[in-house]
Amino acid sequence: MVPVSYYLTLSAVLFTIGALGVLIRRNALIIFMSVELMLNAANVAFVAFASVYEVLSGQIFVFFVMTVAAAEVAVGLALIVAIFRTKHSIDVDQLNNLKG
Amino acid sequence: MILSEAANPGLFFNLVPWIVFFPVIGLLINLIFGRRMSEKAIGTVASLASGLAFVVSVLLAYSLSAVQGHAQTVYLAEWIHIGTLQLDWTFRVDTLSAVMMLVVSGVGTLIHIYAIGYMHEDVRFKNDVGRFRRFFVFLNLFIAMMMILVSGDSYLMLFVGWEGVGLCSFLLIGFWYDMDTLARPSTANADAGKKAFIANRVGDFGFLLAIFTTFWAFGSLQFDTVFSQVEHAPAAVITAITLFMLIGVAGKSAQVPLYVWLPDAMAGPTPVSALIHAATMVTAGVYLVARSAPLYSAVHGAQYIVAMVGAVTALFAATIAVGQYDIKKVLAYSTISQLGFMVAAVGMGAFVAGMFHLVTHAFFKALLFLSAGSIILGMERGHHHLAHGHGEHDGDEEVFDPGDMRNMGNLRKRMPVTFWLYMVGTLALAGIFPFAGFWSKDEILLDAKLHFPGVYTLLAIAAFLTAFYMGRQIWMVFFGQERTEVAEHAEESPPVMTVPLMVLAALSLLGGALNLPGVYTLTRWLEHTIEGAEAGEFSFMVAGVSTALALLAIFISWLLYGRKPLAAGQPDPLKKMLGPIFTGMENKWFVDEGYKAVFIDRYNDLAYFLAQTLDWKFWHDWLHEQVIFRAFKGLTRFLADPVDLGFIDAIANGLANKTKQASASLRRIQNGFVRSYALSVLLGVVTILGYLLFK
């Protein structure tokens, strides 16, 4: 039986990779993927705790997260396509019109 | 309305407001529709308005005789009801006011008719046809105001009319306000109007004081109420009232020392001189004294002063009349002189004699003035004729004075009708039997001889001078040879002017019948109103002396002016004989100059001082510029610089600057890079989590 700390460590590593990806990369698609990574890191943590405490609500919550992620993908990809059409680029550093 | 309330069926007292309404209607018609009416229509409306007032006056006089002369009052409308002061628009019909109404409307109507012809030509000689209508509007207004004056039942209503006729006088003296009497552009006529108005102001001030004192002493201004309390009032109060009133009389009736406006008033058109400044308005003062007879009868001291003022005026003005060359000026001074006779008469208590002379004087002086107007127009026509005959040479020719007697001569050939009319007027004025003036003047002289010998002497000399200056005028104007070419071409006036003159001439001839010795119609008539009006016995002595004096004066005037007629350019023969005295007469004894030196120049100095020193230097330069302006400027500077800029603006600007600095530093966070926002979110989450974990 793999101890739960391993899952949590994996989850933390994944989340950190995702967070760094969001912070560091400029490509909107990559950032998007990194966000998915963080969501799934959270899913891993949910599922791990659900199996440890034998509570199903953690697993149910994962389904919600996946649903939201799917919806997010639909909206996000549409946004990215729209941005690409106007800007011919999906580099987020060029999307800085809303600065003070 | 007024007609239906007749108290006495068959009598006409309730018609009395119409003596005012008719002229007012006439003037309104001319005022509103006159622009589209012909001159004839305008003149007819105005004359008709005045004529209807005359008809009403006749009906009133008839009604009055039917009730044995008992005074009637007719209430028209409420006026002033304040506390004990109860004043209404109430008309008073008694024998005295009826006489005045008849004279005003009767003579007024004749002058209206005459004026149709006179103004027709006058407006053409002066090149302003549009003023024809205005003239008749003013004339009707005058009749209305004069009627209010004579028919009022209280001093205040009388005062309304008194001021109203003063206004009309002012308007009509300055009728040709943009020229002088010779139609040259100037303000001379307007100045004459102003002078009349201001001189009258002085008199009206006195009259107002009299009214106030009356109200203070008697608590009423209504004639009967005042007169019934005279016995109980202290003599000093009544003396004050009567003397204040005398100032008013001196102003309106042109007595010494306020007479100076009347000669200048001749600037008005001649019908105005006849109606307002000879026959009616100027006699208002005489009427006032006669109306206030109970007051004057109560204080003999005041009576004496009034009589002396009148007598001095009569003599003083007569001397000036001798030295005048302008035909209207002679008549003007003659009017002042005759008014002096009347005032002397009413002052002496001979109220009937005064009123009698007022009536006859209205006839013959109106006749004289209107005839003089006819002569002046005749000369104008001659001048016009010549100017056209010789071709137009305007501008460089000397201005011709058609009223200067030195320009006339032998006019009886060219203007026979006017000549005879003028003769009638002259004989009436000179007091030759049987003309009207003879009877009325003798009544005054008789009274004077009986009660006031000093006054009698002055009046007798004045009567002598009257005959002399009228004789001088006749010889200069109608006899001898023509002294100018214009006089040779003078033309007679049309019937519209001469017919009213004939009526007046008939009245001047027969007016004496009003109060013939032995019959005393007027005395009997007036004694209903004026208590103690007594008829003096006719004295052949007095009449004989005055007639002899008049004939002597005419004879002397013939010696001087008739026997050897004045040649063109020759000085007056009196000038050689009397020397400086004649210069004085000629220059009106320098009264105008004296007034100028004593009053007008001082007044101007005062006005100049007030304007220059008080108003400009003190008020404007010092108080406004230095004190108020400087102080205000200093205050605003203080408020603007330290307070507004230094304090209030500092707060506002400081706030703005701080906000700006804060936003400048804060805006650096808002850089538009999604990743830096994400980092902030991350840091925020870490911070919150850290806090939650390690708290």
Chai-1 contact restraints between the chains, C-beta under 6 A:
chainA,res_idxA,chainB,res_idxB,connection_type,confidence,min_distance_angstrom,max_distance_angstrom,comment,restraint_id
A,V22,B,A678,contact,1.0,0.0,6.0,A-B,restraint_1
A,L23,B,R675,contact,1.0,0.0,6.0,A-B,restraint_2
A,L23,B,A678,contact,1.0,0.0,6.0,A-B,restraint_3
A,L23,B,L679,contact,1.0,0.0,6.0,A-B,restraint_4
A,V92,B,V674,contact,1.0,0.0,6.0,A-B,restraint_5
A,D93,B,F673,contact,1.0,0.0,6.0,A-B,restraint_6
A,N96,B,G672,contact,1.0,0.0,6.0,A-B,restraint_7
A,N96,B,F673,contact,1.0,0.0,6.0,A-B,restraint_8
A,L98,B,G672,contact,1.0,0.0,6.0,A-B,restraint_9
A,K99,B,Q670,contact,1.0,0.0,6.0,A-B,restraint_10
A,K99,B,N671,contact,1.0,0.0,6.0,A-B,restraint_11
A,K99,B,G672,contact,1.0,0.0,6.0,A-B,restraint_12
A,G100,B,R667,contact,1.0,0.0,6.0,A-B,restraint_13
A,G100,B,Q670,contact,1.0,0.0,6.0,A-B,restraint_14
